[in-house]
Amino acid sequence: MIEEARRFAVPGIAPRSPGLSESRPRNLLAALSTMFGWLHERRKIESNPCAGLARPKAPPARERTLSGDELRWFWLGCDKLGQPFGPVFQLLALTGQRLREVGGMRSDELDGDTWEIPSTRTKNKRPHKVPLPELARRLIPEQSDGLIFTTTGNTMVSGWSRAKARLDKAMLEIARSERANAKIADWELHDLRRTAVTGMAELGIAPHVVELCVNHISGHRAGVAGIYNRSELIDERRAAFVRWAAHVEGLVGGKKAKVVDLPSKRGRK
């Protein structure tokens, strides 16, 4: 069954991406092992059939980021895509947050210019504050109660793969309107998070501030430093998001972005 998932699809489930996949078998083995482990602990079965199975190797870490031109084509393509997917994708690029965090945004998580994601919705189970620059706030439709991006009122929007395919087509059309032979290498929605992180770093934003911006606790925020340093650096985060948004807006408009000064600890009260 694990090998079938790698080669074709999880049995009984239509694949979103037909063909070989290294993530499908890993996810399936993890799910089955957890289920059979639970049954074994409660003496419902004599043994866990997943015990001893070699875990499929993880795929190579992705390094893809969108270039300046690609980011412009992406933004203009999202404008063509329209609600609800266009703004969601643009917020992914502006904030660097994860797809389900942005897609599941709720009105009660928004307080002025701050988006507070509860621990129940973050990957690391830590609450997270995202200061939203003006460009990001303009993308969020007014919603009096509940989910912001929804077509049913009860669940977040779905159909990401189809929307991404439409976006790819729109991006390529825009790119070729500028350059007849333009090509865009394959990319995934999660690459927008890496693009934001890389872009902030290239703008001179300190690594520990970038990690706080995207709620990442490894690297500069791991270990002893992360345990004892609980400063949220909200002002620094806000300035970082404003600087990144200004850079993106400059790319889209074909203008050099204005420099946004980052807060300094010197002279702070």
C-alpha positions in Angstrom: 0.0 0.0 0.0 2.9 2.4 0.8 4.6 1.6 -2.5 1.3 2.1 -4.4 0.9 5.5 -2.7 4.4 6.4 -3.9 3.9 5.3 -7.5 0.3 6.2 -8.2 -2.0 7.4 -5.3 -3.3 6.6 -1.9 -5.6 3.7 -2.5 -9.2 4.9 -2.8 -8.2 8.6 -3.1 -7.9 10.4 -6.4 -4.4 12.0 -6.6 -4.1 15.8 -7.0 -0.8 15.3 -8.6 -0.6 12.0 -10.6 2.7 10.2 -10.8 5.6 9.5 -8.4 5.4 11.3 -5.1 7.7 11.0 -2.1 5.4 12.9 0.3 2.3 10.7 -0.2 3.9 7.5 1.2 5.5 9.3 4.1 2.1 10.8 5.1 0.3 7.6 4.6 2.7 5.6 6.7 2.6 8.2 9.5 -1.2 8.1 9.5 -1.4 4.3 9.4 1.3 3.9 12.1 -0.6 6.2 14.4 -3.9 4.5 13.9 -2.5 0.9 14.4 -0.4 2.1 17.4 -3.6 3.5 19.0 -5.3 0.1 18.4 -2.4 -1.9 19.7 -2.2 0.2 22.9 -5.8 -0.6 23.5 -5.4 -4.3 22.7 -7.7 -4.2 19.7 -5.0 -5.8 17.6 -2.0 -8.1 18.4 0.7 -6.0 16.7 1.3 -2.9 14.7 1.7 -3.9 11.1 3.7 -0.7 10.4 6.3 -1.6 13.0 9.7 -2.2 11.3 8.7 -0.6 7.9 11.3 1.7 6.6 10.0 5.3 6.4 10.2 6.6 2.9 13.0 9.2 2.5 12.1 12.8 2.6 12.2 14.6 -0.7 15.1 17.1 -1.1 14.4 20.5 0.6 13.0 23.0 -1.9 15.0 26.1 -2.6 12.6 27.8 -5.1 11.9 31.5 -4.6 10.1 33.8 -7.0 12.3 36.4 -8.7 11.4 40.1 -8.8 9.8 39.7 -12.3 8.0 36.5 -11.2 6.7 38.2 -8.1 5.2 41.0 -10.3 3.6 38.5 -12.7 2.3 36.6 -9.7 0.7 39.8 -8.2 -0.9 40.8 -11.5 -2.1 37.3 -12.1 -3.7 37.3 -8.7 -5.6 40.5 -9.7 -6.9 38.6 -12.7 -7.9 35.6 -10.5 -10.1 37.7 -8.3 -11.9 36.7 -5.1 -11.4 34.7 -3.1 -8.1 33.0 -4.3 -6.3 36.1 -5.6 -6.3 38.0 -2.3 -5.4 34.8 -0.3 -2.4 34.1 -2.5 -1.3 37.8 -2.3 -1.5 37.6 1.5 0.6 34.5 1.4 3.3 36.5 -0.4 3.0 39.6 1.8 2.9 37.9 5.2 4.8 34.6 4.7 2.2 32.7 6.7 1.0 29.2 5.8 -1.8 28.5 3.5 -4.3 27.1 6.0 -3.5 30.0 8.4 -4.4 32.6 5.7 -7.2 30.7 4.2 -8.8 30.1 7.6 -8.5 33.7 8.7 -11.5 34.7 10.9 -12.9 38.1 11.7 -12.4 37.7 15.5 -8.6 37.3 14.8 -8.4 40.8 13.4 -7.8 43.7 15.8 -7.0 47.0 14.0 -3.8 46.4 12.0 -2.9 43.2 13.9 -3.9 39.6 12.9 -3.7 37.3 15.9 -3.6 33.6 14.9 -4.5 31.4 17.9 -2.4 28.4 18.9 -5.0 26.0 17.6 -4.4 27.2 14.0 -0.6 27.4 13.9 1.8 24.5 13.0 3.9 24.9 16.1 0.9 25.4 18.4 2.1 28.8 19.5 -0.2 31.9 19.1 1.2 34.3 16.6 0.7 38.1 16.0 1.1 39.4 12.4 1.1 43.2 12.1 -0.5 43.9 8.8 0.8 46.6 6.5 -1.7 48.8 4.7 -1.3 46.8 1.4 -2.3 43.6 3.2 -5.3 45.2 5.0 -6.6 46.3 1.6 -6.8 42.7 0.5 -9.0 41.6 3.4 -12.8 41.9 2.6 -15.0 43.2 5.4 -16.6 40.3 7.3 -18.8 40.9 10.3 -18.5 37.4 11.7 -16.7 34.2 11.1 -14.5 33.1 8.2 -13.1 35.8 6.0 -12.4 33.7 2.9 -15.4 31.4 2.4 -18.0 30.5 -0.2 -20.2 28.5 2.1 -20.0 30.6 5.3 -19.0 27.4 7.3 -15.7 26.3 5.7 -12.7 27.9 4.3 -12.4 28.0 0.5 -11.1 24.9 -1.2 -9.9 24.0 -4.7 -6.4 25.4 -4.2 -4.8 23.2 -6.9 -7.3 24.3 -9.6 -6.9 27.9 -8.5 -3.1 27.6 -8.7 -3.3 26.2 -12.2 -5.4 29.2 -13.3 -2.9 31.5 -11.6 0.0 29.8 -13.5 -1.8 30.3 -16.8 -2.5 34.0 -16.0 1.1 34.6 -14.9 2.5 33.1 -18.1 0.1 35.2 -20.3 1.3 38.4 -18.4 4.9 37.4 -18.7 4.7 36.8 -22.4 2.9 40.1 -23.0 6.2 41.6 -21.7 8.6 39.1 -23.3 7.4 36.8 -26.0 9.7 33.9 -25.0 9.2 34.2 -21.2 9.2 31.0 -19.2 8.3 30.4 -15.5 9.8 27.5 -13.7 7.5 25.3 -11.7 6.7 26.6 -8.2 4.4 25.8 -5.3 2.3 28.0 -3.1 4.6 27.2 -0.1 7.5 28.8 -2.1 5.8 32.2 -1.4 6.7 31.7 2.3 10.3 31.1 1.4 10.2 34.1 -1.0 9.0 36.4 1.8 11.6 35.2 4.2 14.4 35.5 1.6 13.2 38.9 0.5 13.1 40.3 4.0 16.6 39.0 4.6 17.8 40.7 1.4 16.2 43.9 2.6 18.5 43.9 5.6 15.9 42.7 8.2 17.6 40.8 11.1 17.2 37.0 10.9 15.6 36.8 14.4 13.0 39.4 13.4 12.3 37.5 10.2 11.8 34.3 12.2 9.3 36.1 14.5 7.5 37.4 11.4 6.7 33.9 10.1 6.4 32.2 13.6 9.5 30.0 13.0 11.2 28.8 16.2 14.4 27.1 14.8 17.6 28.8 14.1 18.0 32.1 15.9 14.9 31.5 18.1 15.7 27.9 19.1 17.3 26.5 22.2 18.2 28.6 25.2 17.7 31.9 23.4 14.1 31.0 22.4 13.3 29.8 25.9 14.4 32.8 27.8 14.0 35.6 25.3 10.2 36.1 25.2 10.3 39.5 23.6 7.7 39.7 20.8 9.4 42.7 19.0 6.1 43.8 17.6 7.5 47.2 16.4 10.3 45.5 14.6 7.9 43.0 13.0 5.6 45.8 11.9 8.4 47.7 10.3 9.6 44.5 8.6 6.2 43.8 7.1 5.9 47.4 6.0 9.3 47.3 4.3 8.5 44.0 2.5 5.1 45.3 1.4 6.7 48.5 0.1 9.2 46.4 -1.9 6.5 44.2 -3.4 4.4 47.2 -4.3 7.4 48.8 -5.9 8.0 45.7 -8.0 4.4 45.6 -9.2 4.3 49.3 -10.0 7.7 49.3 -11.6 9.0 51.8 -9.1 11.8 51.7 -6.6 10.3 51.2 -3.2 10.7 53.9 -0.5 13.2 52.9 2.2 11.3 52.2 5.5 13.5 52.7 8.6 13.6 49.8 11.0 13.1 50.7 14.7 16.3 51.0 16.8 16.7 50.1 20.4 18.7 53.2 20.9 16.7 55.9 22.5 13.6 53.7 23.0 11.7 54.4 26.1 
